[in-house]
Amino acid sequence: MNGFPTRAPVELEERPREQQWLVDTLWGEQAVGIVGGEPKCGKSILALDLAVAVAAGVPCLRHFAPARPGPVLLFAAEDAGHLVRKRLQGIARAAGARFETLDIAVIDVPTLRLDHLDDRRRLQQTVERIAPRLVILDPLVRLHGVDENTVADVAPILGFLRDLQRRFETAVLLVHHARKSGATRPGQALRGSSELHAWGDSNLYLRRRDRQTLMTVEHRAARGLDDIEIELKEDGEEPSFRLRQPPTADAGAPQPETPECRVLKALADAGAPLSQRQIRERAATRHKTVGVILQKLVQEGRVARNAEGGYSVVAGAADKRAAAAAANGSSRPQAPRFPEPGSANA
């Protein structure tokens, strides 16, 4: 075959493919993007929380479930090994994951330069060997020596990372600094070329307002989440983030039905407890994903498990109304339910 393959307009898809998630509503499957924010606002801790979620199959920030857990490849350019270890231990403890078995490969070199061909080749070989579900590079400013304000300098680096994503079917997360500015959209405050903002499929932005930390979520192919309040909780000397209030979806096109909605819909339709296998079949969702979702829903008191191993929606819970709405054909997911700050379950 000579040249590129082509299709006629009538052969193109009529509808976009359903959004697939690496971490439910936070990060897209095989998405490239940025965790950005002003200095000292917790960008690295948030990136490590995502790493633990994907590596251990536990919900990120104790709420956002990973769809397909797997290995994570991490390079932390600014933090010594003992600090990375301490942070991962704290996050694993908060998430109920075993630190000793975290499926995270930490690149053990003092520097990694994305503007050097030899380092690109070595990173590509490492990705091929580890086959990660997620690659985290923290922070971008320590990974090159080019002018971040010049598109011609930044574009080859971003193009290389996009090639990694496509060639090895992995997600790529860059941690990057933002300026202290009054930009209307958080992405516009990212340091350097606007190409960085445009490049991301999934972007998370942190900013401080008074004494609060706010997280904004943007996606190229799905609705985002605005102004999620998070706070840093310290367990001894091991900090981790937790949510303070429910996320709200941006106005726009209807968001694809999430795996959690499909699980709740299957339970609401059944009228009797279902086994995990039955839920998996009715929700058309992977076995491991169903297990992670059910564990989260049971811990939150939204779903109950009986002595025979059957699952059902808790009677009287707010989520029963959400499940009923889903069962009646609603394609819009209901707002997540969180304990009030200061409550026994917060």
N, C-alpha and C positions, 0 to 999 in steps of 0.2 A: 504494500500500500504506500502511495506517495502522498506527502503532505499530511494535513490534519483531517481527522474524520469530521463530518458535518451532518446536520439533521435539518429537515424542512421545518418551518414553523408549526405545521400541524402535528409533527412528531414530538414537539416539546411537551413537558408535563403541564396538565391543566391546573394543578394545584401544587403549592409548595409541599415538600415532604414535611411530615410531622417533626417538630423540634425534638431532638433527642438530648438528654441531659447527662453530663458526667456527674454533676452534683445538682440535684433538683432545684431549678429556677435560679441557681447561682452561676453555674458554669456549664456551657454547652459541651456536648460530646465532640471531641477532637477540635475544640475551639482554641484559637490563639487570642491573647488579650493581656490586659494590664490590671494589676492591683496598684492603684495610684493614690497619692495623698501627700499632705504636707509632712515635713520631717517630724519624727517622734509621735506619730499618731497611730502606730500599731500595724503598719502595712506588712512587715515581716511576720508578725504573729498571726495575722489573718491568713497569709499565704501558707504558713505551717499548719494552721487549722484545716485548710483545704487538703494539705498533704496527708494529714492523719486520717481525714474522712475517706479519701480515696484509697489509701494504703490499708486501712483496717476495716472499711465498710461500716463506719459509724457516722451519724449525722454531723455535718459541719455546723458549728455554733449550736450544737445540741438540737437542731431542727431540720436542716436541709439534707435529705438522704442522698447518698451516692447511688447512682443507678447501676454502675458496673465497676466495683472495686478492683484494684490491681496495683501493680508496682508504680512507685513514684521516683523520679530522678531529680535530685536537688543539688543546686550549687549556691552556697551562701557566701558571697564575696566579702562581706563586711564583718561577719561574726565568727569568732573562734569556735572550734569544735565543742568545747565544754558548754558554751552558751547555747548553741544549737541543740545539744543534748538536753540541757535543762528545760528549754522551751518545749521541746517535743515531749518530754516526760510530763510536764504540767498539763499540756493539752490532752495527751493520752489519758491521764488520770481523770481529767474533767469529762472526757468523752466516754469513759468506761472501756478504753482499749488497752491491750497489753503492750507496753512500751517495748518489751524484749522481742516481740514478733512483728513489729512494724515493718511493712514491706517498702522501705524507703532506702534508696541507694544514694549516699552523700558523696559527691565528687570531691576527692581528697587531693586538691592541688591548690597552691597559694593564689594563682591567677588563672583566669580564662578569658581570652580576648576574642570576641566575635568579629573583629575586623582583621584578624590574622588567619590566613588560610589553613595553617597547620592546626590551630586550635579548633577551627570549624570541622576539619576532617576528624579530629579526635573526638569531638562532641558527637558527630554523626555516628562514629563507630561505637561510642558508648550507648547511644540511644538504640542502635541496632542490637547490641548485646543484651541490654536490660529489658527492651520492649516495654517501656513504661506507658501507663495510661495517662500520666501527667508529668510534664517537665517544668520545674520551677527554677528560674534564674533571678537572683536577688543580690543587688539591684542593678538595673541597666547601666547606670552611670559608671560602674566599676568594670564593665564588660567590654569597653571599647575606648579608643582615643580620638574619635571623630567629633566633628561639630554637630551636636544634636539639633541645632537650628537649621541645618542645611539638608534639604530633602535628598540631594544627590549622595550625601554621606550616610544618612540614616536608612534610606530605602534598601540598599544591599543587605544590611543586617536583618531588617524585617523580612526581606525576601528569602534569606537563608532559613530563618525560623519558620516561615510559612512552608518552605519546601520540606523541612523536617516533619512538620505536622502532616502534610499530605503523603509523603513517602512512607512514613512509619505509623500513620494513623494514630497519632497521639495528640493530646492537648498541650499547649505551651503557655505558660504564665510568666510574665515579666513583672517584677516589682519596680516601680518608677516614681520619682518625686514629682510633686506638683508645686506650682508657685503659690504664694499667698496673694490671691487676687480676687476680684469681685466677678469672676466669670459667671455667666448665666447658667451654663452647664458645667458640671465638674470636670468633664473630659477636656474642656477648653482651657483648663488651668494647668494641664500637664506641661512639664518643662520640655522645651525643644519644639521640633517641627510638628505641625498639625497632622502629619503623616502617622504619628504614633496613635493619636486618637482614632483616626480613620481605619487603622490596621486591625483593631480588635474586633473579634466576634462576640466576646464576653468581657466586660470591664467592670471592676469593682472600685469604687472611689470612697476614700475615707476623708472626713474633715471634722474639725472641731467647731462646735457652736456652744459658747459659754463653757461649761464644764462637761458637756456631753460629746460623745463621738458618734457621728452619723455615717452610715454606709448607704451609698446609692449604687444600684445595679443596672447596667445597660447591656442590651443584647442587640446584635444585628438582625436576628431573625425571630425574635420573640419580645413580648412586653417586658419592661424592666420593673424594678422595685425602687420606690423612692424613700429616702430618709428613714432607714431602719436604725433605731437607737440601739447601740451596743455599749458595753462597758467592760473594763478590764477587771477580772476577778483574780486575786492572787491567793494561791494555796501555798503558804510558806513563801518560798522564793521562786515559785513556778507559776507565772501568770498565764491566763487564758481569757479569751473573750466570751461573753454571753450576751444574749439578746435582752433588751429591755421592753420592747413593744412589738406588736405584730407588723410585718411588712405590708405595704399597700401597693397594688399594681398600678402602673401608669395607665392613663386613658389611651385607648388605641384599639387595634385589632384584637379579636378574642384570642386568648392564650390557649395553646394546645393542652389537651387533657393530660395531666401529669400521672405517673404511675400510682401515686398515693390516691388520687381521685378515682382511678380505675379500681383499686383495691376496695375503697369505701363503697363505690357503686356496686361491686360484686357482693359485698356483705349486705347492703341494703336490699338488693334484689332477691337475696336468697330466702329470707324469712326464717332461717334456721342456721345454727352454727355451721361453718364450713372448715374443712381441713386446709392446711397450707397448700396441698396439691390442688384442691378444688379452686382455691382462690387464684392460684397461679394460672390455671386453665381458663377461668372465667375472666380474669383481668388481662389475659394475654401479656403477661409480664414474666421476666426471668425469675427462676426459683430463688436465686441469691438476693435479688432486689426485693422480692416479696418478703423474704425473711427479715431484711433490714427495716422495711417499712412497718411490718407487724411488730417487731421489737420496739420501735419508736412509739407506735400508737398505743401499745400496751403500757409502756412506761408513762405515757402522758395521761392514761386513764380514759382514752377515747375508744379503745377496743378491749374486750375481755376475752380471756382464754379459759375454757372450761377444763374439767379433769380429763376428758377424753381427747383433748388437744384441738377442739373446735374453736373457731373465732367468731365473734359477733360484735356489732356496734353496741356500746354501752347505752342502755336505755336512759333517756332524759338528757344525754350529753348534747352539747351544741353541735357536735359533729354529726349527730344523727340527722339533723336538719340538712346539713351539707350533703350527706350521703343520699338523702331522699331527693334533694334537688338534682344531684347527679343522675340518680335513677330515673328521674322524669325527663332527662334529655338535656339538661343544662350543660353546655360546653365550657362554661367559665368556672374555674376552680374557686372554691370558697376561701375566704380569708383564714389563714392559719390561726389556731387557738393557742394562746400562751397564758401562763399563770401571771397574775398581777405582780409587779415588783413588790417585794416585801412579804409576799405570801409564803406559806410553808413549802410550796413547790417551786418557788422562783429560783 
